[in-house]
């Protein structure tokens, strides 16, 4: 059986492909509060190819996704 899912972060925004209009990546942070400016903390993104499923309780990504996360550091 599968290990239980863990909450890692909250989705903050989506990025869309200009060619297809499909969601190309998820942008997230540790807080998920859109009213907080991103200048106060780091955001991260992950490509949709890493998403295994999307449900009411969250988004499930593959185990290897943690190695493919892109960071957008605040300055």
Backbone atoms as SQL, in Angstrom:
CREATE TABLE atoms (id INTEGER PRIMARY KEY, chain TEXT, resi INTEGER, resn TEXT, atom TEXT, x REAL, y REAL, z REAL);
INSERT INTO atoms VALUES
  (1, 'A', 1, 'UNK', 'N', 0.837, -1.189, 0.000),
  (2, 'A', 1, 'UNK', 'CA', 0.000, 0.000, 0.000),
  (3, 'A', 1, 'UNK', 'C', 0.873, 1.240, 0.000),
  (4, 'A', 2, 'UNK', 'N', 0.280, 2.343, -0.376),
  (5, 'A', 2, 'UNK', 'CA', 0.993, 3.625, -0.445),
  (6, 'A', 2, 'UNK', 'C', 1.151, 4.252, 0.919),
  (7, 'A', 3, 'UNK', 'N', 2.250, 4.973, 1.116),
  (8, 'A', 3, 'UNK', 'CA', 2.359, 5.763, 2.353),
  (9, 'A', 3, 'UNK', 'C', 1.364, 6.924, 2.287),
  (10, 'A', 4, 'UNK', 'N', 0.938, 7.444, 3.429),
  (11, 'A', 4, 'UNK', 'CA', -0.021, 8.552, 3.409),
  (12, 'A', 4, 'UNK', 'C', 0.585, 9.795, 2.779),
  (13, 'A', 5, 'UNK', 'N', -0.235, 10.587, 2.085),
  (14, 'A', 5, 'UNK', 'CA', 0.295, 11.819, 1.472),
  (15, 'A', 5, 'UNK', 'C', 0.660, 12.840, 2.537),
  (16, 'A', 6, 'UNK', 'N', 1.596, 13.696, 2.200),
  (17, 'A', 6, 'UNK', 'CA', 2.034, 14.750, 3.112),
  (18, 'A', 6, 'UNK', 'C', 1.796, 16.098, 2.446),
  (19, 'A', 7, 'UNK', 'N', 1.359, 17.064, 3.221),
  (20, 'A', 7, 'UNK', 'CA', 1.195, 18.411, 2.712),
  (21, 'A', 7, 'UNK', 'C', 2.558, 19.077, 2.705),
  (22, 'A', 8, 'UNK', 'N', 2.968, 19.531, 1.559),
  (23, 'A', 8, 'UNK', 'CA', 4.276, 20.171, 1.428),
  (24, 'A', 8, 'UNK', 'C', 4.158, 21.681, 1.300),
  (25, 'A', 9, 'UNK', 'N', 3.111, 22.145, 0.634),
  (26, 'A', 9, 'UNK', 'CA', 2.984, 23.576, 0.373),
  (27, 'A', 9, 'UNK', 'C', 1.579, 23.874, -0.120),
  (28, 'A', 10, 'UNK', 'N', 1.315, 25.142, -0.370),
  (29, 'A', 10, 'UNK', 'CA', 0.032, 25.598, -0.884),
  (30, 'A', 10, 'UNK', 'C', 0.240, 26.230, -2.259),
  (31, 'A', 11, 'UNK', 'N', -0.607, 25.861, -3.220),
  (32, 'A', 11, 'UNK', 'CA', -0.500, 26.443, -4.567),
  (33, 'A', 11, 'UNK', 'C', -0.835, 27.924, -4.495),
  (34, 'A', 12, 'UNK', 'N', 0.014, 28.727, -5.089),
  (35, 'A', 12, 'UNK', 'CA', -0.155, 30.180, -5.085),
  (36, 'A', 12, 'UNK', 'C', -0.638, 30.690, -6.435),
  (37, 'A', 13, 'UNK', 'N', -0.161, 30.062, -7.517),
  (38, 'A', 13, 'UNK', 'CA', -0.475, 30.543, -8.856),
  (39, 'A', 13, 'UNK', 'C', -0.235, 29.420, -9.854),
  (40, 'A', 14, 'UNK', 'N', -0.659, 29.658, -11.081),
  (41, 'A', 14, 'UNK', 'CA', -0.464, 28.728, -12.181),
  (42, 'A', 14, 'UNK', 'C', 0.250, 29.458, -13.304),
  (43, 'A', 15, 'UNK', 'N', 1.020, 28.747, -14.100),
  (44, 'A', 15, 'UNK', 'CA', 1.631, 29.313, -15.307),
  (45, 'A', 15, 'UNK', 'C', 1.049, 28.544, -16.488),
  (46, 'A', 16, 'UNK', 'N', 0.761, 29.257, -17.569),
  (47, 'A', 16, 'UNK', 'CA', 0.142, 28.661, -18.742),
  (48, 'A', 16, 'UNK', 'C', 1.102, 28.661, -19.918),
  (49, 'A', 17, 'UNK', 'N', 0.992, 27.651, -20.752),
  (50, 'A', 17, 'UNK', 'CA', 1.791, 27.574, -21.972),
  (51, 'A', 17, 'UNK', 'C', 1.230, 28.568, -22.979),
  (52, 'A', 18, 'UNK', 'N', 2.052, 29.433, -23.552),
  (53, 'A', 18, 'UNK', 'CA', 1.555, 30.394, -24.544),
  (54, 'A', 18, 'UNK', 'C', 1.126, 29.701, -25.843),
  (55, 'A', 19, 'UNK', 'N', 1.661, 28.513, -26.095),
  (56, 'A', 19, 'UNK', 'CA', 1.328, 27.797, -27.329),
  (57, 'A', 19, 'UNK', 'C', -0.010, 27.074, -27.257),
  (58, 'A', 20, 'UNK', 'N', -0.294, 26.437, -26.104),
  (59, 'A', 20, 'UNK', 'CA', -1.495, 25.607, -25.996),
  (60, 'A', 20, 'UNK', 'C', -2.553, 26.171, -25.060),
  (61, 'A', 21, 'UNK', 'N', -2.151, 27.041, -24.154),
  (62, 'A', 21, 'UNK', 'CA', -3.086, 27.565, -23.158),
  (63, 'A', 21, 'UNK', 'C', -3.268, 26.634, -21.974),
  (64, 'A', 22, 'UNK', 'N', -2.617, 25.477, -21.997),
  (65, 'A', 22, 'UNK', 'CA', -2.719, 24.512, -20.901),
  (66, 'A', 22, 'UNK', 'C', -1.839, 24.950, -19.732),
  (67, 'A', 23, 'UNK', 'N', -2.198, 24.510, -18.542),
  (68, 'A', 23, 'UNK', 'CA', -1.371, 24.786, -17.365),
  (69, 'A', 23, 'UNK', 'C', -0.031, 24.093, -17.563),
  (70, 'A', 24, 'UNK', 'N', 1.066, 24.834, -17.447),
  (71, 'A', 24, 'UNK', 'CA', 2.394, 24.255, -17.658),
  (72, 'A', 24, 'UNK', 'C', 3.145, 24.017, -16.351),
  (73, 'A', 25, 'UNK', 'N', 2.842, 24.809, -15.312),
  (74, 'A', 25, 'UNK', 'CA', 3.490, 24.603, -14.025),
  (75, 'A', 25, 'UNK', 'C', 2.648, 25.191, -12.906),
  (76, 'A', 26, 'UNK', 'N', 2.903, 24.695, -11.715),
  (77, 'A', 26, 'UNK', 'CA', 2.278, 25.200, -10.500),
  (78, 'A', 26, 'UNK', 'C', 3.312, 26.002, -9.733),
  (79, 'A', 27, 'UNK', 'N', 2.912, 27.148, -9.239),
  (80, 'A', 27, 'UNK', 'CA', 3.783, 27.988, -8.418),
  (81, 'A', 27, 'UNK', 'C', 3.236, 27.903, -6.996),
  (82, 'A', 28, 'UNK', 'N', 4.112, 27.614, -6.051),
  (83, 'A', 28, 'UNK', 'CA', 3.649, 27.437, -4.681),
  (84, 'A', 28, 'UNK', 'C', 4.650, 27.992, -3.686),
  (85, 'A', 29, 'UNK', 'N', 4.197, 28.095, -2.442),
  (86, 'A', 29, 'UNK', 'CA', 5.042, 28.527, -1.339),
  (87, 'A', 29, 'UNK', 'C', 4.598, 27.784, -0.085),
  (88, 'A', 30, 'UNK', 'N', 5.238, 28.061, 1.008),
  (89, 'A', 30, 'UNK', 'CA', 4.907, 27.385, 2.257),
  (90, 'A', 30, 'UNK', 'C', 3.637, 27.920, 2.909),
  (91, 'A', 31, 'UNK', 'N', 3.154, 29.066, 2.449),
  (92, 'A', 31, 'UNK', 'CA', 2.019, 29.714, 3.107),
  (93, 'A', 31, 'UNK', 'C', 0.721, 29.609, 2.313),
  (94, 'A', 32, 'UNK', 'N', 0.774, 29.834, 1.004),
  (95, 'A', 32, 'UNK', 'CA', -0.421, 29.768, 0.175),
  (96, 'A', 32, 'UNK', 'C', -1.387, 30.917, 0.381),
  (97, 'A', 33, 'UNK', 'N', -0.903, 32.012, 0.907),
  (98, 'A', 33, 'UNK', 'CA', -1.751, 33.180, 1.152),
  (99, 'A', 33, 'UNK', 'C', -1.452, 34.227, 0.086),
  (100, 'A', 34, 'UNK', 'N', -2.339, 34.340, -0.871),
  (101, 'A', 34, 'UNK', 'CA', -2.077, 35.203, -2.019),
  (102, 'A', 34, 'UNK', 'C', -1.969, 36.684, -1.666),
  (103, 'A', 35, 'UNK', 'N', -2.500, 37.095, -0.524),
  (104, 'A', 35, 'UNK', 'CA', -2.407, 38.507, -0.152),
  (105, 'A', 35, 'UNK', 'C', -1.019, 38.881, 0.377),
  (106, 'A', 36, 'UNK', 'N', -0.188, 37.888, 0.719),
  (107, 'A', 36, 'UNK', 'CA', 1.186, 38.169, 1.144),
  (108, 'A', 36, 'UNK', 'C', 2.067, 38.364, -0.078),
  (109, 'A', 37, 'UNK', 'N', 2.754, 39.488, -0.198),
  (110, 'A', 37, 'UNK', 'CA', 3.650, 39.700, -1.340),
  (111, 'A', 37, 'UNK', 'C', 4.799, 38.701, -1.335),
  (112, 'A', 38, 'UNK', 'N', 5.179, 38.229, -2.509),
  (113, 'A', 38, 'UNK', 'CA', 6.252, 37.238, -2.614),
  (114, 'A', 38, 'UNK', 'C', 7.620, 37.804, -2.258),
  (115, 'A', 39, 'UNK', 'N', 7.714, 39.099, -2.038),
  (116, 'A', 39, 'UNK', 'CA', 8.993, 39.691, -1.656),
  (117, 'A', 39, 'UNK', 'C', 9.416, 39.278, -0.247),
  (118, 'A', 40, 'UNK', 'N', 8.497, 38.704, 0.536),
  (119, 'A', 40, 'UNK', 'CA', 8.809, 38.316, 1.908),
  (120, 'A', 40, 'UNK', 'C', 9.262, 36.873, 2.055),
  (121, 'A', 41, 'UNK', 'N', 9.123, 36.065, 1.022),
  (122, 'A', 41, 'UNK', 'CA', 9.492, 34.653, 1.132),
  (123, 'A', 41, 'UNK', 'C', 9.755, 34.072, -0.245),
  (124, 'A', 42, 'UNK', 'N', 10.269, 32.860, -0.270),
  (125, 'A', 42, 'UNK', 'CA', 10.603, 32.177, -1.520),
  (126, 'A', 42, 'UNK', 'C', 9.375, 31.478, -2.095),
  (127, 'A', 43, 'UNK', 'N', 9.313, 31.420, -3.410),
  (128, 'A', 43, 'UNK', 'CA', 8.298, 30.623, -4.087),
  (129, 'A', 43, 'UNK', 'C', 9.007, 29.537, -4.892),
  (130, 'A', 44, 'UNK', 'N', 8.265, 28.514, -5.250),
  (131, 'A', 44, 'UNK', 'CA', 8.803, 27.374, -5.970),
  (132, 'A', 44, 'UNK', 'C', 7.837, 27.008, -7.081),
  (133, 'A', 45, 'UNK', 'N', 8.317, 26.266, -8.069),
  (134, 'A', 45, 'UNK', 'CA', 7.421, 25.813, -9.139),
  (135, 'A', 45, 'UNK', 'C', 7.778, 24.390, -9.533),
  (136, 'A', 46, 'UNK', 'N', 6.793, 23.720, -10.088),
  (137, 'A', 46, 'UNK', 'CA', 6.979, 22.356, -10.555),
  (138, 'A', 46, 'UNK', 'C', 6.152, 22.171, -11.826),
  (139, 'A', 47, 'UNK', 'N', 6.720, 21.483, -12.789),
  (140, 'A', 47, 'UNK', 'CA', 6.045, 21.259, -14.059),
  (141, 'A', 47, 'UNK', 'C', 4.876, 20.289, -13.927),
  (142, 'A', 48, 'UNK', 'N', 3.894, 20.442, -14.782),
  (143, 'A', 48, 'UNK', 'CA', 2.712, 19.590, -14.744),
  (144, 'A', 48, 'UNK', 'C', 3.032, 18.139, -15.076),
  (145, 'A', 49, 'UNK', 'N', 4.160, 17.881, -15.719),
  (146, 'A', 49, 'UNK', 'CA', 4.545, 16.498, -16.015),
  (147, 'A', 49, 'UNK', 'C', 4.769, 15.698, -14.729),
  (148, 'A', 50, 'UNK', 'N', 5.035, 16.377, -13.630),
  (149, 'A', 50, 'UNK', 'CA', 5.276, 15.705, -12.348),
  (150, 'A', 50, 'UNK', 'C', 3.993, 15.417, -11.579),
  (151, 'A', 51, 'UNK', 'N', 2.861, 15.986, -12.012),
  (152, 'A', 51, 'UNK', 'CA', 1.590, 15.808, -11.311),
  (153, 'A', 51, 'UNK', 'C', 0.998, 14.445, -11.663),
  (154, 'A', 52, 'UNK', 'N', 0.707, 13.649, -10.629),
  (155, 'A', 52, 'UNK', 'CA', 0.114, 12.332, -10.825),
  (156, 'A', 52, 'UNK', 'C', -1.409, 12.393, -10.811),
  (157, 'A', 53, 'UNK', 'N', -1.973, 13.197, -9.903),
  (158, 'A', 53, 'UNK', 'CA', -3.429, 13.331, -9.838),
  (159, 'A', 53, 'UNK', 'C', -3.796, 14.632, -9.139),
  (160, 'A', 54, 'UNK', 'N', -5.012, 15.074, -9.435),
  (161, 'A', 54, 'UNK', 'CA', -5.568, 16.280, -8.822),
  (162, 'A', 54, 'UNK', 'C', -6.932, 15.897, -8.263),
  (163, 'A', 55, 'UNK', 'N', -7.138, 16.177, -6.999),
  (164, 'A', 55, 'UNK', 'CA', -8.400, 15.831, -6.355),
  (165, 'A', 55, 'UNK', 'C', -8.873, 16.939, -5.448),
  (166, 'A', 56, 'UNK', 'N', -9.963, 16.676, -4.754),
  (167, 'A', 56, 'UNK', 'CA', -10.526, 17.677, -3.849),
  (168, 'A', 56, 'UNK', 'C', -9.610, 17.974, -2.661),
  (169, 'A', 57, 'UNK', 'N', -8.846, 16.985, -2.238),
  (170, 'A', 57, 'UNK', 'CA', -8.007, 17.182, -1.060),
  (171, 'A', 57, 'UNK', 'C', -6.590, 17.628, -1.390),
  (172, 'A', 58, 'UNK', 'N', -6.240, 17.693, -2.660),
  (173, 'A', 58, 'UNK', 'CA', -4.913, 18.172, -2.995),
  (174, 'A', 58, 'UNK', 'C', -4.396, 17.668, -4.324),
  (175, 'A', 59, 'UNK', 'N', -3.163, 17.999, -4.578),
  (176, 'A', 59, 'UNK', 'CA', -2.463, 17.612, -5.799),
  (177, 'A', 59, 'UNK', 'C', -1.366, 16.640, -5.397),
  (178, 'A', 60, 'UNK', 'N', -1.300, 15.517, -6.083),
  (179, 'A', 60, 'UNK', 'CA', -0.306, 14.493, -5.776),
  (180, 'A', 60, 'UNK', 'C', 0.755, 14.512, -6.863),
  (181, 'A', 61, 'UNK', 'N', 2.006, 14.600, -6.436),
  (182, 'A', 61, 'UNK', 'CA', 3.132, 14.563, -7.372),
  (183, 'A', 61, 'UNK', 'C', 3.973, 13.334, -7.074),
  (184, 'A', 62, 'UNK', 'N', 4.763, 12.905, -8.054),
  (185, 'A', 62, 'UNK', 'CA', 5.620, 11.741, -7.896),
  (186, 'A', 62, 'UNK', 'C', 6.757, 11.999, -6.928),
  (187, 'A', 63, 'UNK', 'N', 7.301, 10.940, -6.402),
  (188, 'A', 63, 'UNK', 'CA', 8.409, 11.021, -5.447),
  (189, 'A', 63, 'UNK', 'C', 9.608, 11.762, -6.028),
  (190, 'A', 64, 'UNK', 'N', 9.872, 11.584, -7.304),
  (191, 'A', 64, 'UNK', 'CA', 11.009, 12.227, -7.960),
  (192, 'A', 64, 'UNK', 'C', 10.816, 13.733, -8.131),
  (193, 'A', 65, 'UNK', 'N', 9.611, 14.234, -7.952),
  (194, 'A', 65, 'UNK', 'CA', 9.327, 15.653, -8.148),
  (195, 'A', 65, 'UNK', 'C', 10.156, 16.541, -7.232),
  (196, 'A', 66, 'UNK', 'N', 10.492, 16.053, -6.053),
  (197, 'A', 66, 'UNK', 'CA', 11.263, 16.889, -5.118),
  (198, 'A', 66, 'UNK', 'C', 12.640, 17.249, -5.661),
  (199, 'A', 67, 'UNK', 'N', 13.120, 16.478, -6.635),
  (200, 'A', 67, 'UNK', 'CA', 14.413, 16.773, -7.244),
  (201, 'A', 67, 'UNK', 'C', 14.303, 17.720, -8.427),
  (202, 'A', 68, 'UNK', 'N', 13.086, 18.022, -8.852),
  (203, 'A', 68, 'UNK', 'CA', 12.865, 18.850, -10.032),
  (204, 'A', 68, 'UNK', 'C', 12.230, 20.200, -9.711),
  (205, 'A', 69, 'UNK', 'N', 12.156, 20.527, -8.464),
  (206, 'A', 69, 'UNK', 'CA', 11.568, 21.791, -8.025),
  (207, 'A', 69, 'UNK', 'C', 12.468, 22.944, -8.420),
  (208, 'A', 70, 'UNK', 'N', 11.877, 24.016, -8.929),
  (209, 'A', 70, 'UNK', 'CA', 12.634, 25.229, -9.253),
  (210, 'A', 70, 'UNK', 'C', 12.315, 26.282, -8.210),
  (211, 'A', 71, 'UNK', 'N', 13.343, 26.919, -7.728),
  (212, 'A', 71, 'UNK', 'CA', 13.182, 27.939, -6.693),
  (213, 'A', 71, 'UNK', 'C', 13.246, 29.323, -7.308),
  (214, 'A', 72, 'UNK', 'N', 12.414, 30.203, -6.785),
  (215, 'A', 72, 'UNK', 'CA', 12.455, 31.608, -7.155),
  (216, 'A', 72, 'UNK', 'C', 12.678, 32.367, -5.858),
  (217, 'A', 73, 'UNK', 'N', 13.933, 32.653, -5.565),
  (218, 'A', 73, 'UNK', 'CA', 14.298, 33.253, -4.288),
  (219, 'A', 73, 'UNK', 'C', 13.974, 34.727, -4.245),
  (220, 'A', 74, 'UNK', 'N', 13.497, 35.148, -3.089),
  (221, 'A', 74, 'UNK', 'CA', 13.236, 36.580, -2.917),
  (222, 'A', 74, 'UNK', 'C', 14.556, 37.297, -2.667),
  (223, 'A', 75, 'UNK', 'N', 14.601, 38.561, -2.963),
  (224, 'A', 75, 'UNK', 'CA', 15.813, 39.353, -2.760),
  (225, 'A', 75, 'UNK', 'C', 15.514, 40.477, -1.795);
